[in-house]
Amino acid sequence: MKKKSILIPVLLVATVIFAGCTSQLDVVADKSISSFENVINELPIEADSEDSSWILTAPDNSAKFLWSKDFSSTTDYDVKLEFDSQPFINAGLDISKLPEGAINGDKIILGTDLSDEKVTYNGEATPLDSYKKIVEKSRDSIGYHAALDHYGIDLENGNMFEWAKDISANDKDIVFVLNPQMFIDAGVNPQEVEGWVFAKVETMDKDGKKIEVDKFLKPFDLK
């Protein structure tokens, strides 16, 4: 199947709320699981035993998405992005101006807690099992955009990890999404961050109105 090209400026970055229709919510939850399974089958997934998390690494090793096995055991965030700080430093970043905990060695870490609940499994946990727990315990963190067939996990503060519903029909199968304002406030020239696309992205405000916001995007085609 020929892949459709999707312009970055209209890439999904926001959670879409389907009001008043439980069946639609169930469809989003179920389909996000099957599509996430397709994505993790295309990439090496590692276990971080110290942080009780799974690690999905970008094809170029420049960024990672981590999700918790057990919300009660993660050391910092239940879902998070970890990525190289050097491209941002080269573009003017003063790391002393980042929030506490955002820098770990040569990495920047951004994420959020979903719950403090103890998570248990029937048998040994798999990466997909742990994603299912996120859907079960934190359904509101999962978003879907019908026009582009993208799902995403909201990491709060405008940061997300996204993936395509159908990786065989999309040329941006996984996307690391950052809110650039924190970096701009810390001295970064957003046009000069190597490896990240600085773009206007269409999303919805709290009233459901379409707006455009600035984002840093790091997309990858897995097929």
C-alpha positions as CSV (number, residue, x, y, z in Angstrom):
1,M,0.0,0.0,0.0
2,K,1.3,3.4,-0.9
3,K,1.9,5.6,2.1
4,K,0.1,8.9,2.2
5,S,2.2,12.0,3.0
6,I,1.0,14.0,5.9
7,L,2.1,17.6,6.3
8,I,3.7,18.3,9.6
9,P,1.8,21.5,10.2
10,V,-1.4,19.5,10.7
11,L,0.1,16.7,12.7
12,L,-1.9,15.7,15.7
13,V,-0.7,16.9,19.1
14,A,-3.9,17.2,21.1
15,T,-6.2,14.9,22.9
16,V,-9.6,14.8,21.2
17,I,-12.6,14.3,23.5
18,F,-15.6,12.5,22.2
19,A,-18.4,13.8,24.5
20,G,-21.4,11.7,25.4
21,C,-20.6,8.5,23.5
22,T,-19.1,5.6,25.5
23,S,-18.9,3.4,22.4
24,Q,-16.6,5.8,20.7
25,L,-14.4,6.0,23.8
26,D,-14.2,2.2,23.7
27,V,-13.2,2.2,20.1
28,V,-10.4,4.7,20.7
29,A,-9.1,2.6,23.6
30,D,-9.3,-0.7,21.7
31,K,-7.8,0.6,18.5
32,S,-5.0,2.5,20.3
33,I,-4.0,-0.8,21.9
34,S,-3.8,-2.7,18.6
35,S,-2.0,0.1,16.8
36,F,0.5,0.5,19.7
37,E,1.2,-3.2,19.4
38,N,2.0,-2.8,15.7
39,V,4.4,0.0,16.5
40,I,6.3,-1.8,19.3
41,N,6.6,-4.9,17.1
42,E,8.7,-2.7,14.7
43,L,11.1,-1.4,17.4
44,P,13.4,-2.8,20.0
45,I,11.7,-2.5,23.4
46,E,13.9,-2.8,26.5
47,A,13.0,-3.2,30.2
48,D,14.3,-0.7,32.7
49,S,14.2,-2.7,35.9
50,E,15.4,0.1,38.1
51,D,12.6,2.4,37.0
52,S,10.0,-0.2,36.5
53,S,9.4,1.0,32.9
54,W,9.5,-0.1,29.3
55,I,11.8,1.8,26.8
56,L,11.0,2.5,23.2
57,T,14.0,4.0,21.4
58,A,13.8,6.1,18.2
59,P,15.5,4.5,15.2
60,D,18.3,7.1,15.4
61,N,18.8,6.6,19.2
62,S,18.2,10.4,19.8
63,A,15.0,10.0,21.8
64,K,13.1,7.5,24.0
65,F,9.6,7.0,25.2
66,L,9.2,5.3,28.5
67,W,6.0,3.9,30.1
68,S,5.5,2.4,33.5
69,K,5.0,-1.2,34.4
70,D,3.8,-0.3,37.9
71,F,2.7,3.3,38.7
72,S,3.6,2.8,42.4
73,S,7.3,1.9,41.5
74,T,8.4,4.4,38.9
75,T,11.1,6.7,40.3
76,D,10.0,9.9,38.6
77,Y,7.3,9.8,35.9
78,D,4.9,7.1,34.8
79,V,5.2,8.2,31.1
80,K,8.1,10.3,29.8
81,L,10.3,11.4,27.0
82,E,14.0,11.3,27.2
83,F,16.1,12.9,24.5
84,D,19.6,14.3,23.7
85,S,20.2,17.8,25.2
86,Q,23.1,18.7,22.9
87,P,21.0,19.9,19.9
88,F,19.2,22.3,22.3
89,I,22.5,23.4,23.9
90,N,23.9,24.1,20.5
91,A,20.9,26.2,19.7
92,G,21.4,28.4,22.8
93,L,19.9,26.4,25.7
94,D,21.0,27.5,29.2
95,I,20.3,24.3,31.1
96,S,20.3,26.2,34.4
97,K,17.0,27.8,33.3
98,L,15.2,24.5,32.8
99,P,12.9,23.2,35.6
100,E,14.4,21.1,38.3
101,G,14.7,17.4,37.3
102,A,14.6,18.2,33.5
103,I,18.3,17.4,33.0
104,N,19.9,14.0,33.7
105,G,23.5,13.9,32.4
106,D,23.3,14.6,28.7
107,K,19.6,13.9,28.5
108,I,16.4,16.0,28.9
109,I,13.5,14.3,30.6
110,L,9.9,15.4,30.5
111,G,6.9,13.5,31.7
112,T,4.0,13.1,34.0
113,D,2.6,10.9,36.7
114,L,-0.6,9.0,35.9
115,S,-1.3,7.4,39.3
116,D,0.3,6.0,42.4
117,E,-1.7,2.8,42.2
118,K,0.0,-0.5,42.5
119,V,-0.4,-2.4,39.1
120,T,-0.6,-6.2,39.0
121,Y,-0.7,-8.6,36.1
122,N,-1.8,-12.2,35.5
123,G,1.7,-13.7,34.8
124,E,4.7,-11.7,33.7
125,A,4.1,-8.3,32.2
126,T,4.8,-7.5,28.6
127,P,5.2,-4.0,27.1
128,L,1.7,-4.2,25.6
129,D,0.2,-5.3,28.9
130,S,1.6,-2.2,30.5
131,Y,0.2,0.0,27.8
132,K,-3.2,-1.6,28.4
133,K,-2.9,-0.6,32.1
134,I,-2.5,3.0,31.0
135,V,-5.6,2.8,28.9
136,E,-7.4,1.1,31.9
137,K,-6.2,3.4,34.6
138,S,-5.7,6.7,32.8
139,R,-8.0,6.7,29.8
140,D,-8.1,10.5,29.6
141,S,-4.4,10.6,28.7
142,I,-5.1,8.8,25.4
143,G,-6.1,10.9,22.4
144,Y,-7.1,10.3,18.8
145,H,-7.4,12.4,15.7
146,A,-9.7,10.9,13.1
147,A,-8.5,12.8,10.1
148,L,-4.9,11.6,10.5
149,D,-5.5,8.3,12.3
150,H,-3.0,9.1,15.0
151,Y,-3.1,8.1,18.6
152,G,-1.1,9.8,21.4
153,I,-0.3,9.8,25.1
154,D,-0.6,13.2,26.7
155,L,2.5,13.9,28.9
156,E,1.1,17.3,30.0
157,N,2.4,20.8,29.4
158,G,2.0,20.4,25.7
159,N,4.3,17.3,25.4
160,M,3.2,14.0,23.8
161,F,4.2,10.7,22.3
162,E,2.2,9.8,19.2
163,W,1.9,6.9,16.8
164,A,-0.1,6.1,13.6
165,K,-3.1,3.9,13.7
166,D,-1.9,2.2,10.5
167,I,1.9,2.3,10.0
168,S,1.6,0.8,6.6
169,A,-0.4,3.8,5.4
170,N,1.4,6.7,7.1
171,D,4.8,8.2,6.7
172,K,5.0,9.5,10.3
173,D,4.6,6.3,12.3
174,I,5.9,7.6,15.7
175,V,6.3,11.3,16.7
176,F,8.0,12.8,19.7
177,V,6.2,16.1,20.4
178,L,7.5,18.9,22.6
179,N,6.1,22.3,23.7
180,P,8.9,24.6,22.7
181,Q,8.1,27.5,25.1
182,M,10.2,26.1,28.0
183,F,13.2,25.9,25.7
184,I,12.7,29.3,24.1
185,D,12.4,30.8,27.6
186,A,15.8,29.1,28.4
187,G,17.5,30.7,25.4
188,V,16.9,28.3,22.5
189,N,16.6,29.6,19.0
190,P,13.8,27.1,17.9
191,Q,14.9,27.3,14.2
192,E,18.3,26.0,15.0
193,V,17.6,22.8,17.0
194,E,19.1,20.0,14.8
195,G,17.0,16.9,14.5
196,W,13.7,18.6,15.5
197,V,11.2,20.3,13.3
198,F,9.8,23.6,14.6
199,A,6.3,23.9,13.2
200,K,2.8,25.4,13.6
201,V,0.5,22.6,14.5
202,E,-3.3,22.6,14.3
203,T,-5.1,21.6,17.5
204,M,-8.2,22.3,19.5
205,D,-8.6,24.7,22.4
206,K,-10.7,23.9,25.5
207,D,-13.8,25.1,23.7
208,G,-13.2,22.8,20.7
209,K,-12.1,25.6,18.4
210,K,-9.3,25.0,16.0
211,I,-6.1,26.9,16.8
212,E,-2.5,26.7,15.7
213,V,0.4,26.3,18.3
214,D,4.1,26.0,18.0
215,K,5.7,22.5,18.5
216,F,9.0,20.7,18.2
217,L,8.4,17.5,16.3
218,K,10.7,14.4,15.8
219,P,8.8,12.0,13.4
220,F,10.0,8.6,12.2
221,D,8.7,6.3,9.4
222,L,9.0,2.7,10.5
223,K,7.9,1.0,7.3
